[in-house]
Amino acid sequence: MPLDYRRFNGPEDSIPYNYYTKEYLKSYHELHRELIDENGVRKDGRTLDEARSLCMFFARTDMISQAKGSAYIELKKTKVVCSVFDPREIMHQNEFSALGQLFCEVKFAPFSCPRQRRPHAPDAEEKALSVALRKALEPTVCRHLFPNYQLDIFVYILEHDGACLAAAINAAGLALADAAVPMYDIITACSLAVIGDQMFVDPTEAEENLAIMNPEKDGINNGLITMAVMPELRQISDFRQIGSMDVNCIMKATEVLQKECEKILPNIQQILVLNVVNSFEQQKQLEKEAKEREAALNAKMEEWKTLLNAG
Amino acid sequence: MAGLLLSPTEKIYILHGVQDDYRSDGRTNIDYRPMELETDVVSHASGSARLRLANTDILVGVKTEIDVPKPDNPGLGKIDFFVDCSANATPEFEGRGGEQLANNISNMLQRAYNSSQAFDLKQLCILEGKQCWKLYVDILILECGGNLCDAVSLAVKAALFNTRIPFVKAALMDGGSVDFQLSDDPYDCKLLEAGTAPLLVTLCKIGDKCVVDPSAEEESCSVISLIVGITGNPKYYSKDAIETPNFKCKCSTIGMNGPGSVAPETFKNAINQGIIAANSLDEALGRALLRERQECNNFKKNSYGFLK
């Protein structure tokens, strides 16, 4: 990892103190038992198949005034900001590209993760997330409309509590729509963790961590899936899985994720429709104010005219 | 592929062929092109393999080093993948040109080998929490003729199967630090268990169907390909095959490549197809590797490649 020499970096081989706390030394089984109580309810009060898209979801646009379009998405503790900038010509390019390019960058805030502090230079995970985001967005943007141009999409993860790639894709889709970039469809994404043959829809960070840990028993399914979907066109634009799962598990997970992705769609649509309604009302208000001002000016004019005539 | 121009009619010809499960070079949709595999080709590496699949030529060397395990996984060893796209392969790789492709492939491998059911890192542990083996898997792409991911994963599995790790004879605890005595005898070493190591299968979507191991012409007909990592079956990799009746191959990673998208039904069919392809590939690889090892043990090894 390249070091940033302008900062004080601390000793090279330091590790966070919480590796030695009681919480951290718990075995796989203890952690697994803690995730879910006897009624099948997770730590944050959700059931296994309940995503955070309904009551723990908040999203808005117009976060960043300088950007062409921007969005902020919150899934309880996962908080993501995304901004989209105007297309600009690609510099120093050798050949003409008929399709526009997307440039995506995902960045974690240094304090975003509960386990380790994030370095300032982009690490391997951030690079992988950036590539994943670009792959998910490429099919949905009408790239043939801006040949030889590049569209910049920046995602900043303020707080990470699981499903950060899904949140980043959702935020980027909303920001692209807010920036009025021509798209074939709104893009939505959702992730799912499989731990010991149980499916946790929209996992938190603790659940994700356990899903990629290696179970002591062999032969059970565990892993993590993130899927991005274009709901109206019924197309999968990105699918990434790690861990080990058998075929049936993946098929089932695909169906569950598809349904969840469709559930997010109304949330996004509502925000976009509200934006249009608001801007219409704003327009009306402005027109009304303009008319009032004109009327006032005309009245003043009349007044002056009479004064001049009298004088 | 540079300089490849196909007319729309030729593309339709390929597409119709794929629909009928009969491709332009006579293969079915799950057939690979013939390949050449040779192990133990680099004398300074602990394990090595060279694979040639049509025009793709790959050389893999495994180096072992002693390292300290990560504090959150004290009982596990480490494995790292490095892909080097040399400018010999295609002029596009010159300078930093091949970097993105190389990162892509090494990320894919890292994710595929992440699960313990794919590759057991416990066998690399020397002393829990203190010392472990670290495997550096260096992948050199000598010639690039498409379908890199599959070829690389095959070559890596062959090289890991061929890797020997010296036995540790004695360990002395001296205060906090550990002292080892490794065996001097180069034949006194253990072989890695790489039977479950995953193979990556790239499925190229053409029309509604997918094909494995696409030729350059077929690649230009497709906008998206699916990469599926399937764990191997250890029974193909040992002579005294212990029959595990309900052994099931698992997916250790799935990813997508390319700018397109795919319908859910096509996606599901593709995964099933990938598992069938990976299974037959795994069986063939196992057979070839076992034969190679047999020859090695009898000192009757014939070398075929350019390296010897």
Chai-1 contact restraints between the chains, C-beta under 6 A:
chainA,res_idxA,chainB,res_idxB,connection_type,confidence,min_distance_angstrom,max_distance_angstrom,comment,restraint_id
A,I15,B,P71,contact,1.0,0.0,6.0,A-B,restraint_1
A,Y19,B,P71,contact,1.0,0.0,6.0,A-B,restraint_2
A,A128,B,N107,contact,1.0,0.0,6.0,A-B,restraint_3
A,E138,B,P259,contact,1.0,0.0,6.0,A-B,restraint_4
A,P139,B,G260,contact,1.0,0.0,6.0,A-B,restraint_5
A,P139,B,S261,contact,1.0,0.0,6.0,A-B,restraint_6
A,N214,B,S116,contact,1.0,0.0,6.0,A-B,restraint_7
A,Q235,B,S261,contact,1.0,0.0,6.0,A-B,restraint_8
A,Q235,B,A263,contact,1.0,0.0,6.0,A-B,restraint_9
A,I236,B,V262,contact,1.0,0.0,6.0,A-B,restraint_10
A,I236,B,P264,contact,1.0,0.0,6.0,A-B,restraint_11
A,I236,B,F267,contact,1.0,0.0,6.0,A-B,restraint_12
A,S237,B,S261,contact,1.0,0.0,6.0,A-B,restraint_13
A,D238,B,M256,contact,1.0,0.0,6.0,A-B,restraint_14
A,F239,B,I254,contact,1.0,0.0,6.0,A-B,restraint_15
A,F239,B,M256,contact,1.0,0.0,6.0,A-B,restraint_16
A,R240,B,G255,contact,1.0,0.0,6.0,A-B,restraint_17
A,Q241,B,I254,contact,1.0,0.0,6.0,A-B,restraint_18
A,I242,B,R111,contact,1.0,0.0,6.0,A-B,restraint_19
A,I242,B,N114,contact,1.0,0.0,6.0,A-B,restraint_20
A,I242,B,T253,contact,1.0,0.0,6.0,A-B,restraint_21
A,G243,B,S115,contact,1.0,0.0,6.0,A-B,restraint_22
A,S244,B,S115,contact,1.0,0.0,6.0,A-B,restraint_23
A,S244,B,Q117,contact,1.0,0.0,6.0,A-B,restraint_24
A,S244,B,K250,contact,1.0,0.0,6.0,A-B,restraint_25
A,S244,B,S252,contact,1.0,0.0,6.0,A-B,restraint_26
A,M245,B,K250,contact,1.0,0.0,6.0,A-B,restraint_27
A,M245,B,C251,contact,1.0,0.0,6.0,A-B,restraint_28
A,D246,B,K248,contact,1.0,0.0,6.0,A-B,restraint_29
A,D246,B,K250,contact,1.0,0.0,6.0,A-B,restraint_30
A,I250,B,C251,contact,1.0,0.0,6.0,A-B,restraint_31
A,M251,B,K268,contact,1.0,0.0,6.0,A-B,restraint_32
